[in-house]
Amino acid sequence: MPRARQHAFRRAVRWWRYLREAALSAGQQKNDALLPRLMRVQEALGELQNRAVTIALLSRLKLSASKAEFLGTLVRQQRLCQAEVQQTLKELAQVRFRPVTKA
């Protein structure tokens, strides 16, 4: 997924999370199956975005051998972040949650 779409998706997840938090009482939030997964997806997407921006900035610079090695490490970490995002999205897709209803 292109970086711009990933960022937009992260913003949508954040919006969904904030709506869910606003709709649930504190007690409901503690027992909600969806909310912690939304938080994990948002965090994983944030880490992925941070690494993507850092890699893009470093790629524009003339790098010494040690800095190039660091860039390679970041790229490998980004792949791990992508795998984590995929895993958290799979977990999110499996959540059976009840819509918020007010009595």
Contact map, one row per residue, 1 for C-alpha under 8 A:
1110110000000000000000000000000000000000000000000000000000000000000000000000000000000000000000000000000
1111110000000000000000000000000000000000000000000000000000000000000000000000000000000000000000000000000
1111111000000000000000000000000000000000000000001001000000000000000000000000000000000000000000000000000
0111111100000000000000000000000000000000000000000000000000000000000000000000000000000000000000000000000
1111111110000000000000000000000000000000000000000000000000000000000000000000000000000000000000000000000
1111111111000000000000000000000000000000000010001000000000000000000000000000000000000000000000000000000
0011111111100000000000000000000000000000000010001000000000000000000000000000000000000000000000000000000
0001111111110000000000000000000000000000000000000000000000000000000000000000000000000000000000000000000
0000111111111000000000000000000000000000000000000000000000000000000000000000000000000000000000000000000
0000011111111100000000000000000000000000110011000000000000000000000000000000000000000000000000000000000
0000001111111110000000000000000000000000000000000000000000000000000000000000000000000000000000000000000
0000000111111111000000000000000000000000000000000000000000000000000000000000000000000000000000000000000
0000000011111111100000000000000000000100110000000000000000000000000000000000000000000000000000000000000
0000000001111111110000000000000000000110010000000000000000000000000000000000000000000000000000000000000
0000000000111111111000000000000000000000000000000000000000000000000000000000000000000000000000000000000
0000000000011111111100000000000000000100000000000000000000000000000000000000000000000000000000000000000
0000000000001111111110000000000000100110000000000000000000000000000000000000000000000000000000000000000
0000000000000111111111000000000000000000000000000000000000000000000000000000000000000000000000000000000
0000000000000011111111100000000000000000000000000000000000000000000000000000000000000000000000000000000
0000000000000001111111110000000000100000000000000000000000000000000000000000000000000000000000000001000
0000000000000000111111111000100000100000000000000000000000000000000000000000000000000000000000000000000
0000000000000000011111111000000000000000000000000000000000000000000000000000000000000000000000000000000
0000000000000000001111111000000000000000000000000000000000000000000000000000000000000000000000000001000
0000000000000000000111111111100000000000000000000000000000000000000000000000000000000000000000000001000
0000000000000000000011111111100000000000000000000000000000000000000000000000000000000000000000000000000
0000000000000000000000011111110000000000000000000000000000000000000000000000000000000000000000000000000
0000000000000000000000011111111000000000000000000000000000000000000000000000000000000000000000000000000
0000000000000000000000011111111100000000000000000000000000000000000000000000000000000000000000000000000
0000000000000000000010011111111100100000000000000000000000000000000000000000000000000000000000000000000
0000000000000000000000000111111100000000000000000000000000000000000000000000000000000000000000000000000
0000000000000000000000000011111110000000000000000000000000000000000000000000000000000000000000000000000
0000000000000000000000000001111111110000000000000000000000000000000000000000000000000000000000001000000
0000000000000000000000000000001111111000000000000000000000000000000000000000000000000000000000111000000
0000000000000000000000000000000111111100000000000000000000000000000000000000000000000000000100111000000
0000000000000000100110000000100111111110000000000000000000000000000000000000000000000000000000000000000
0000000000000000000000000000000111111111000000000000000000000000000000000000000000000000000000000000000
0000000000000000000000000000000011111111100000000000000000000000000000000000000000000001001100000000000
0000000000001101100000000000000001111111110000000000000000000000000000000000000000000000000100000000000
0000000000000100100000000000000000111111111000000000000000000000000000000000000000000000000000000000000
0000000000000000000000000000000000011111111100000000000000000000000000000000000000000001000000000000000
0000000001001000000000000000000000001111111110000000000000000000000000000000000000001001100100000000000
0000000001001100000000000000000000000111111111000000000000000000000000000000000000000000000000000000000
0000000000000000000000000000000000000011111111100000000000000000000000000000000000000000000000000000000
0000000000000000000000000000000000000001111111110000000000000000000000000000000010011001000000000000000
0000011001000000000000000000000000000000111111111000000000000000000000000000000010001000000000000000000
0000000001000000000000000000000000000000011111111100000000000000000000000000000000000000000000000000000
0000000000000000000000000000000000000000001111111110000000000000000000000000000010000000000000000000000
0000000000000000000000000000000000000000000111111111000000000000000000000000010011000000000000000000000
0010011000000000000000000000000000000000000011111111100000000000000000000000000000000000000000000000000
0000000000000000000000000000000000000000000001111111110000000000000000000000000000000000000000000000000
0000000000000000000000000000000000000000000000111111111000000000000000000110110000000000000000000000000
0010000000000000000000000000000000000000000000011111111100000000000000000000010000000000000000000000000
0000000000000000000000000000000000000000000000001111111110000000000000000000000000000000000000000000000
0000000000000000000000000000000000000000000000000111111111000000000000000000000000000000000000000000000
0000000000000000000000000000000000000000000000000011111111100000000000100110000000000000000000000000000
0000000000000000000000000000000000000000000000000001111111110000000000000000000000000000000000000000000
0000000000000000000000000000000000000000000000000000111111111000000000000000000000000000000000000000000
0000000000000000000000000000000000000000000000000000011111111010000000100000000000000000000000000000000
0000000000000000000000000000000000000000000000000000001111111100000000100000000000000000000000000000000
0000000000000000000000000000000000000000000000000000000111111100000000000000000000000000000000000000000
0000000000000000000000000000000000000000000000000000000011111110000000000000000000000000000000000000000
0000000000000000000000000000000000000000000000000000000000111111000000000000000000000000000000000000000
0000000000000000000000000000000000000000000000000000000001001111111100000000000000000000000000000000000
0000000000000000000000000000000000000000000000000000000000000111111100000000000000000000000000000000000
0000000000000000000000000000000000000000000000000000000000000011111110000000000000000000000000000000000
0000000000000000000000000000000000000000000000000000000000000011111111000000000000000000000000000000000
0000000000000000000000000000000000000000000000000000000000000011111111100000000000000000000000000000000
0000000000000000000000000000000000000000000000000000000000000011111111110000000000000000000000000000000
0000000000000000000000000000000000000000000000000000000000000000111111111000000000000000000000000000000
0000000000000000000000000000000000000000000000000000000000000000011111111100000000000000000000000000000
0000000000000000000000000000000000000000000000000000001001100000001111111110000000000000000000000000000
0000000000000000000000000000000000000000000000000000000000000000000111111111000000000000000000000000000
0000000000000000000000000000000000000000000000000000000000000000000011111111100000000000000000000000000
0000000000000000000000000000000000000000000000000010001000000000000001111111110000000000000000000000000
0000000000000000000000000000000000000000000000000010001000000000000000111111111000000000000000000000000
0000000000000000000000000000000000000000000000000000000000000000000000011111111100000000000000000000000
0000000000000000000000000000000000000000000000000010000000000000000000001111111110000000000000000000000
0000000000000000000000000000000000000000000000010011000000000000000000000111111111000000000000000000000
0000000000000000000000000000000000000000000000000000000000000000000000000011111111100000000000000000000
0000000000000000000000000000000000000000000000000000000000000000000000000001111111110000000000000000000
0000000000000000000000000000000000000000000110110000000000000000000000000000111111111000000000000000000
0000000000000000000000000000000000000000000000010000000000000000000000000000011111111100000000000000000
0000000000000000000000000000000000000000000000000000000000000000000000000000001111111110000000000000000
0000000000000000000000000000000000000000000100000000000000000000000000000000000111111111000000000000000
0000000000000000000000000000000000000000100110000000000000000000000000000000000011111111100000000000000
0000000000000000000000000000000000000000000000000000000000000000000000000000000001111111110000000000000
0000000000000000000000000000000000000000000000000000000000000000000000000000000000111111111000000000000
0000000000000000000000000000000000001001100100000000000000000000000000000000000000011111111100000000000
0000000000000000000000000000000000000000100000000000000000000000000000000000000000001111111110000000000
0000000000000000000000000000000000000000000000000000000000000000000000000000000000000111111111000000000
0000000000000000000000000000000000001000000000000000000000000000000000000000000000000011111111100000000
0000000000000000000000000000000001001100100000000000000000000000000000000000000000000001111111100000000
0000000000000000000000000000000000000000000000000000000000000000000000000000000000000000111111100000000
0000000000000000000000000000000000000000000000000000000000000000000000000000000000000000011111110000000
0000000000000000000000000000000011000000000000000000000000000000000000000000000000000000001111111000000
0000000000000000000000000000000011000000000000000000000000000000000000000000000000000000000001111100000
0000000000000000000000000000000111000000000000000000000000000000000000000000000000000000000000111110000
0000000000000000000000000000000000000000000000000000000000000000000000000000000000000000000000011111000
0000000000000000000000000000000000000000000000000000000000000000000000000000000000000000000000001111100
0000000000000000000100110000000000000000000000000000000000000000000000000000000000000000000000000111110
0000000000000000000000000000000000000000000000000000000000000000000000000000000000000000000000000011111
0000000000000000000000000000000000000000000000000000000000000000000000000000000000000000000000000001111
0000000000000000000000000000000000000000000000000000000000000000000000000000000000000000000000000000111
